[in-house]
Amino acid sequence: MKKKRIVFTGGGSAGHVTPNIAIIRELHKEEWDIFYIGSKKGIEKDLVEKIHIPYYAISSGKLRRYINFENVIDVFRVLKGCLEAKKILQKIKPHIVFSKGGFVSVPVIVAARLLKIPIFIHESDLTPGLANKISKKFATRIFTSFEETVKYFPENKTTYIGSPIRGEIFQGNAKKGTEYLNFNSNLPILTIMGGSLGAKKINETVRDVIKQLTKKYQVVHICGKNNIDHDMYNIRGYKQFEYIHDELADILAATTIVVTRGGSNSIFEFLALKIPMIIIPLTLQQSRGDQILNAKLFAEKGFSVTLEEELLTSKALMANLELVFDKRKEMQSAMNLYSKKDALSFLLNEIGRV
């Protein structure tokens, strides 16, 4: 049987890449040849190369909502990216392009449309990002993580399916996670994640209260690239990492509470694992506000509490941790009532029908 070919695209942050990787891992290699188009320096390059998928880098510009001279330069970068993407797609001749958004996806989608290649898009956030707002007119099918998001896209080609969650995240073993960290079973484990690029204020606040934290918790601190504090290596009950790959499922299986940004993919994974959350979303100065909306909806459903970064202090962090710890059973009960959709299986089925 002749293999089908699929091109994935999306990048700029891990949130635009990990759902693609979840799908890639489940596609049968005997049925599919898989390729990835991303930016030259984005995090997607490192993540995709780790799973040994052919990677093609193109020029891309940042999509800004404010006036900046770089916008003019980026128009030419995007046009160059469209030409590069078209050349790559003409060489690969894929049966489908699947996009998770991010600015690098726009040239790929434009090129795919010119070549009349079917385009599937998945939008993770409550409101669509600028890349997907541009891309929706070119898409063949659009899928969303939130039911409330459907209204932002053409009704005739949009389907609410939930978030495609990595299958391996459910395979974690709490005992292995505890042993990997060299922790014990006497204190609960608190996992702190500032996103794939880290979070300066979260890192600083955690380290300011680490002595208080380690009296009640054993702390796993995933602090982002180049954010390790080498003076804090020998603190008992505190482990810091730039990023965690293979061991993450085991660590999450052992986790009692997680402190996280409000990226959709991450919080849906924690929801699926029924881990109570403190969500510290990116501010409006750092983002378009999508994480704030995600956090608000999760808090309303009883899955988490929200701590705005502008209000993040040592005292506020400790108070919110106490609140979540006391309400953790109640939060898990709310999570149990959540009707989880198997978005990954749905997408695999839809891709297979192309």
N, C-alpha and C positions, 0 to 999 in steps of 0.2 A: 504494500500500500504506500502510495506516494505521500510524503509528509506535507502538512500544511505549515505555513510560516506566519508568525505573529511578531509584531514589533511593539514593545512597551516604551512609554515615555513618561516623564514626570521627574521633577527634581527641585532643588533649592533647599529642601529640608528632608529629614528622614520620613516625615509624615506623607510626603509625596512619593516615597519609594517603597516603604515596607508593605503596603497593600499589594503593590505590583509583585514584590518578591513572594508574598503569600500565594498569589495566583500562579506564578512561575513554578513554585515548588510542587504544585498539585497537577500541573499539566503533564500529560504522559509524553516523555521524551521520544518514544517510538512513534508518536503521532504528530509531534510538533517540532519545528526548528524555531528557536526563540532568539530574539535580538533585542537590544536596548539602545535607544537614542537619548542622550542626555547632554549636559553641558561639559565644558572642558575641565572645570575645576570644582564642580559641585559635589556634595556628599554622595550623590547618587553613583558617581564613578567608583568610589571606594566600595560602597555596599554591593553594587552589581558585580564588580570584579571578584569579590569574595565568593560568589556563587558560580563563577566561571561561565558567565553568559557573554557572548560577543557584544562589545560595547563600542558605539560610535559617538564621537563627540562633535557637537556643532556649536557655532557662535550663537549667543543669545543675549538679549538685553533685559534689564530689569523693568518690570511694568510698574510705573509709579503713578500715584494719584495726585501728585503735586508738581508744580512747575519747577523744572530743573534743566540746565543746559544738557545734562547727560541724556535727557529724553531724546534730544535730537540725534546724538551719537548712537543711541540704542536703536533708533529706527533703522539705521543702516546695519547694525548688528543683527537685528531680527530679519531683515531682508536677506542678508548673507546666510543666516541660519536656514531660511526657507529654501534657498538654492542648494545649500549643502544637504538638507534633509531630503529634498526632491531627488538629488543624485543618489543618495543612499537607498531610498525607497525603490528607485528604478532598478538598482542593482539587486536588492533583496527580493523584490516583488512579493510583498506580504499579502496574505488573504485578509488581514485585519490589523488595525492599529488600536492599541488600548492606552488611554491616557489617564493619569492621576492628577494632572494639573501642575501648577508651577510654571514660571515664565518660560522655561525651556520647551514646554509642550506646544506652545502656540505655533512656532515655525513648522513643527512636525505635522500638526493637524492641518495647517494650511496646505502644506505639500501633499498630504494624503488626499485631501479634498480635490486638489488639482488633478491627481492621478486616479480619482474615483475609487479609492480604497475605503472600505467600510471603517468607520471610526466609532469606538465605544469610549465613553467618558464616565468616570465615577467622581462625584463630588462628596467630599467627606464632611464638610462643615455645614452649619445650620443655614448660612447664607453663602452663595457662591463667590469664589475668588475671582479676581479680574481675568485671569487666564481662562477660566471656564465660562465666564460671561462672554468673552470674545469667541471662544471655541464652540459654544452651544449651537450657533447657526450652521456650523459645518458638520456637527456630529450626526451619526446615524441613530445611535441609541445613547441615552443618558440615564445613569443610575445614581441614587442618593443614599446617604447614611441615615438622614433624618426624614421622617414623613413630612415635616413642615417645610422642607426645602423644595419639594416638587413644584410649588407655585411659582418659583423663579425661572422655570424652564418650560419649553414648549410641551404642552400636555400630551400631545400625540406620540411623543418619543421618550417620555420620561417615566421611570419606575422607581419607587421606593423599595429598597432591598436590605437596608442596614449596612453595616461596615464589614468588609471582608477581613476576617481575623485569621492570623497565622495559625495553622493547625498545631504547630509545635508548641505554641504558648500553653496549650492544655495538657501537655505531656510532662509538666514539671513535677519534681519530687522534692517535697519540703525537707526531707532528711538530707538529701544530697545538697540542697541549697544551703542548709545550716552548716554542713560539714565543709563545703567549699569556702564559706566565709569564716570558718573556724569560730563560729558562734555556738551558744548553748541553748538549751530549751527553757532557761530560767526567766528570760525577759523577752517580750514581744519584739518583732523585727519591724523597724520603720525604714521604708525605702523612699529615697528622695531623688527625683528625676527632674532636671531643669530643661529637658529637651535635648535634641541631638547636638546643639551648639552650646549647651550650658546656659546658665543664668547667673550673672554676677551677683545680683542682690540676694537671690536665694542662697547661693553658696556662702556669701559673707554672713548672712543671718544665721544659717545653720552652724557655722563655725564659731560664731559669737556665743552660742548657747550649747556647745557640744558637751560640756561638763554636766549641764542640767539634763540634756537629752539622754546621755548614756547612763543616768541613774535609773531611768524608767524603760529605755529602749536600747536595743542593739541597732546601730544605724548603718545602713548601706547608702552611700552618697555617690550618685552617678553625676559627676560635676561638669562633664564636657571636655573637649579637647584642650589640652594645655592648661587645665584648671586645677590640677592636683596641687595640694599644699604639702610640700615635703616635710614641713615642720610638724605635721599632724599624723605621721605614719604610726607612731607608737601609742596612740590613744586606745585604751582597751574598749572594745565594743563599738569601734568606729572603723569602717572600711570605705575607702574612696576609690573610684574608678573613673577613667575618662569616658568609657563607653563599655557596655557589656553585650556580648553576642550570644554565644552558645549556652552560657550558664543562666541567662535571664529567666527562662521558664522555671528553673529550679528555685531561683531566688524569689520570684513572685509567688511561687507555691508556699514559701515559708513566710511571706510578708503579711503583717497584720494591718498596717495602714500605709498608704502611699501619699506622698506629697508630689504633685505633678503640675506641669503646665496644662493648658486647656486644649491641646491638640486633639482633634477628633479621634484619630486612630488609637492613640494611647488610652484615652479615657474609655473608649468602647472595649478595649482589651481588659482594662481593670474592671469594667462592669461585667464582662463575661466571666471573669475570674472571681467576681463578688468580693473585691477588695475595696473597703471604704476609702474615700479620697478627700484630701484637701486640694482644691484646684486653685492655683495662682496663675491666672491668665496673663498673657502679654498685654501691656497697656495700649491705649489708643495711640500713644507716641511711638510704639514699637510695631504696631500692626494695624490692620483695618478693623479690628474689633471682633473678629470671628471667634477667638477664644473666650472672650467675655460672654458672648451669646451662648456658646457651648456650655460654659460653666453655669450660667444662669439656668438653663434648661435642666441640667443634671441636678442642680441644687433643688429646683422646684419638684423634681421627681423623687427626691429623698436619697439620691445616690452619693451625694457629696456635700461639702460646704465650700464656699468661695471665700478666698482671702485675696483682696486686691493688692497688687504689688505696691501701690502708693501707701497702703496701710500696713505693709509688712514690717514688723519690728520683732525683736526677740520676744517681747511680752505677747504680742499678737500671735506669733507662731506657737508658743507654748499653750496659750489659751485655746486656740483652735484644735491643737492636738488633743488636749484634754476633752474638749467637746466631742470630737470624732471618736475617741477611744470609748467614751461613755455611751455614745449612740451607735456604736459599730454593729451591734446585733440588729438594731432597728433599721439601719441602712442596708444590711444584708437581706433583711426581710423584704424591703422595697425592691432590691435587685432581683430577688427570687420571683417577684411578680412581673418583672419585665419580660415581654414576649420577644425572645431572641429569634431573629431571622437568620437563616443560614445563607448569608450573602455570598460567601465563597463558592458554595455548591451551585448557587443560582448563576453566578457569573461564569463558572466553568461550563455549565450547561449551555448558556447563551453563546459563549465563544465557540463551543463545539458545533453549534448549528450553522456557523458562517460558511 
